[in-house]
Each structure stands twice: as C-alpha cells, then as structure tokens.
Amino acid sequence: MDATIASILISVLSLVILRYTIKLANRYWFRPKKIEKRLRELGFRGNPYRIIFGDAKDLVAMRGQLTSKPMELSDDITPRILPYQHHMAQKFGKKYFIWFGTKLRLTIMDPVLVKEILSRPNEFRKPNNDQMGKVLAGGLFSSEGNTWTKHKKILNPSFHMEKIKNMVPSIVEGCLEMMEKWNMSLASKESIEIDMVPEIQTLINDIMCKTVVTGQISEETKRIYQLRIIVNQQSMKLAKFMFFPGWWHLPFLEVKTLKAAHEETQSLVKKMVTRRLEEMKTGASNQGDVLSLMLEAYQDEASGVSLDDVIEECRSFHFVGPESTARSQMWMLYALAKYPEWQERAREEVLQVFGDQKPNIEGQNQLKIVTMIIYEVLRLYPPTGMFHRAISKDTKLGDMVLPAWIQVTIPITLMHHDPDIWGEDATQFNPERFAEGVFNSKMQLLTFTAGPRKCTGQSMAMVTHKSVIATLLQRFSFELSPSYIHAPKHSFLLTPQHGMKLVVRKIV
C-alpha cells in the first residue's frame, strides 16, 4: 500500500515537473524562436535569439561605453543616446528587431506604418507589465481602454486653450522671479555662469504645480520634487537590470530606494488629495486643475472614479509633465546659445512683438521664428527617445501580419534624424524646415506622438516654451560656457549628463 502511494506521489510530482519544464522551455526557447522565424519571413532582420538575455547585455555594454565620455559639439546625437538601436539600423537596415531578454522588440521606422500604429491604440497598446513606466509615469500616461478614455474626458478641461491663456501670467512671473536672482548675481559682473538644469527644473516644476496639477506650491509638492529626482537617479542605475524577469523584486539597494521614494510620493499625494477633498466638501471652489477635476469626478458616484484613481493621476502629473517640459526647455536654451544668429533673430522678433511688455498669449501667435526654433529643438532633442507598443494577438499592419506577444518600438530620435524623412541636413539645426508650420510639413514630428493618444499637454507645453523663451530673451543673452560638456544621455528622458552650463549676460 505504501509503495503504491509513493508511486502515485512520484508520478504526480514527475508530471508537475514535466509540465513546468515544458512551460519554461516554451517561454525561454520555443516561443521566441518561433516568433523570430515568422519575423524573418516578413523581411525583418536581427541577431539570433540568445536564451534569457537576448541582446540586453550587448545593449547595456555599448550604452555604458559611449556614455562614459562626452561627444563633440554636434546635433547628431543618435549614435550616443541610442547607440545599440543606431548600430542595429546600420547593420540590418530599418527593418530590424532587438531581443530585450525574452521579449522581442520590433523596430518600425516607416512613417506610414508609424501613423497606422498610433491611430489604432486599442490594438497597439502600451506594455502592461512595465513596472518602471508605472513608477515614472502611470495614470493617464500608462492607462488603457475605458480607464484612459474616462480619465482623459475628465482632465481635458485642464488643457483647454481658454484655461491655458490664463496660465501665461503665472509662467511669466515665475521667469521674472528666477531672473531677479540672476540680476542680483550680475550686479557687479558682466556675465555669470549658470547651470540651467536645476534652474529650469525648479522653474517648470513650480509653474506646472501652480497652473496644472494642484494649484499651489506646498511642502508636499516641494518634497515630491525632491523625490522625483531620487526616482530618476535610481531608475537610471536600474535600467541595465530591467530585462531581467522579476527585477522589481531584486534585493538591490537601488530597488529598495526606488520603492521607498515611490511609496513616500504616494503618501504625500494622498495627504494633498485628502486635504483638498475636505476643502471642497466645505465649499471650496473647483480650481480647474488636475486635482480638483479628479476629485469632482470622485464625488460623482456615477463616474466610477476611485480615490486611488485621483491619487494616481495627481502623482503622475507631478512626474511626467514637469519633467518632459523641463528637459525640452533646457535643450532650447542650449540651441539658442549654440546658434547666436538664431538667438538674435528670435530676440528681434520678441522685442518687435512685445517690446518691454510682459509676453501674453495674443502675441505668442506672432512668434514665427521662436516657434520654428522650438519645433526644430523638439525634433533634434526629443525628450523621449523611443516608445513601445504591445500586441497580444496576431495583428495586421500594412501588408504584414505581426505575430502575437511582441512589442513594437518606434525610435523617435532615429526617425527625427533620418535623411530619408527629413532630407540630407537631417542631423543639422535648421529651423527653416518648419517655416510653413509643423502641420504643413511633409515630415512627421513625433515628440508629442500622434493619433488619439497624442500628448494631452501639447498646447500647454508649447505655450510654456514660448512664454519662457520670450521672457528670457527680452532681458538676457546666452552663450555656451567654456566648461560646458556636450553629453546628451537617454535615461527614459533626454538629459544633459554633465549639466547645461551657459554664460548669461544682461542686455543693456
């Protein structure tokens, strides 16, 4: 009897082990090889699948090697910020794939196919297992389906042009406060050197908090700003581990620090949300910011919005909007400093439109040269170097049928520097390419993506950029400092690795 029971137990255990072994073999070998075979039949090329790591080790090594030293003063930044993607395009052409661990990422650089992908968000969805994406963004920026549709409808009023118009005085005042500190430093000097990274980050963070997210600067918002810096630092350190399954549970100090910063941020946002909710219950008016709009929806039981939804949206807007706008603004100041002839043309236009008066929304529509410069910087230095979409079933794209369970990568920076799309001068700074406007251009600017899920804050970002540039150019000139080190680095968002040191002079 005992022998029979033992035999049964051994048989069951053997079946369990066999089943688990088959499952692992399928996940880590058979399914990747099957997908690879299908994609090669479609004309895509890439390195053969290597178990578990794929191309990840090579990608991390190449990125580490190239970011260990600065580059020459050039706008041809793709080989440095997306080195492995650039290498693969050089080796295999524009139809290539990369193995990120066991996950295959198919690169699409055809503007027609990219437009199709972005116009079909219900089929090409954001990856749902992107833990880092949820920490760095989350909320409206990561949600899908009905949740995204519902939250987008609730938050749209925050980004209507009528509301954005009313934000301009606050943006200008923020710039004037920053420049007053510069004036104090310039009191007895002809020029000063300023690292624009902390200056612009603080400026844009305060602007976004007051005008979009919470309607005010508080101790909580100041601490969230500090935590956002910690999250960015830790995410940069962890980028090389993200291909590893279950990296979020690794016992590394960086993971623990990232989790702690994320949890503290959640706690602080919850505190702000709870306080504002109590104020609204006692008669406080809706300020039209993200927090007010979400809380108003929360109090309507029919909306289906939970308190956790409110907290998540408020947290995500604290992270994504200020961060991406600030990074772009830094590179705009860099371009003005590097190309003094364009800086002078922009200043002449600003003075012609506004004189010594504070910039306003009506005059911004006349800033053609400033707008051209902004678009060209967003093309050459997009804050997001690439984005990914995932499919869960066989999906038709163009004249192809892509296999299920792959991700599609759209490498924005590679496309923005592609001579086949933008002409032979694609890697050069030439704002004239936008002389007829961005929508009249035959080229496809993907900085704000496109389609139904294009950036909600696009208009807000453009008004902010114009307001800041106009206000600064009225009073100051900018040059690249001799100590400036050109080292753009892609770490979820494009950042100047060694700061953005500019020489600032007051205009007499």
Sequence and secondary structure as in RCSB ss.txt:
>XXXX:A:sequence
MDATIASILISVLSLVILRYTIKLANRYWFRPKKIEKRLRELGFRGNPYRIIFGDAKDLVAMRGQLTSKPMELSD
DITPRILPYQHHMAQKFGKKYFIWFGTKLRLTIMDPVLVKEILSRPNEFRKPNNDQMGKVLAGGLFSSEGNTWTK
HKKILNPSFHMEKIKNMVPSIVEGCLEMMEKWNMSLASKESIEIDMVPEIQTLINDIMCKTVVTGQISEETKRIY
QLRIIVNQQSMKLAKFMFFPGWWHLPFLEVKTLKAAHEETQSLVKKMVTRRLEEMKTGASNQGDVLSLMLEAYQD
EASGVSLDDVIEECRSFHFVGPESTARSQMWMLYALAKYPEWQERAREEVLQVFGDQKPNIEGQNQLKIVTMIIY
EVLRLYPPTGMFHRAISKDTKLGDMVLPAWIQVTIPITLMHHDPDIWGEDATQFNPERFAEGVFNSKMQLLTFTA
GPRKCTGQSMAMVTHKSVIATLLQRFSFELSPSYIHAPKHSFLLTPQHGMKLVVRKIV
>XXXX:A:secstr
 HHHHHHHHHHHHHHHHHHHHHHHHIIIIIHHHHHHHHHHHTT B     TTTBTHHHHHHHHHHHTTS   S S
  HHHHSHHHHHHHHHH SSBEEEETTEEEEE   HHHHHHHHT TTTSB  TT HHHHHHT GGGT  HHHHHH
HHHHHGGGG HHHHHHHHHHHHHHHHHHHHHHHHHTTT SEEEEEHHHHHHHHHHHHHIIIIISSS  HHHHHHH
HHHHHHHHHHHHHGGGTTSTTGGG   HHHHHHHHHHHHHHHHHHHHHHHHHHHHHTT    SSHHHHHHHHHTS
GGG   HHHHHHHHHHHHHHHHHHHHHHHHHHHHHHHH HHHHHHHHHHHHHHHTTS   HHHHTT HHHHHHHH
HHHHHS S   EEEEESS EEETTEEE SSEEEEE HHHHHT HHHH TTTTS  GGGGTT TTT SS   TT  
GGGS TTHHHHHHHHHHHHHHHHHHEEEEE TT    EEESSSEEETT  EEEEEE  
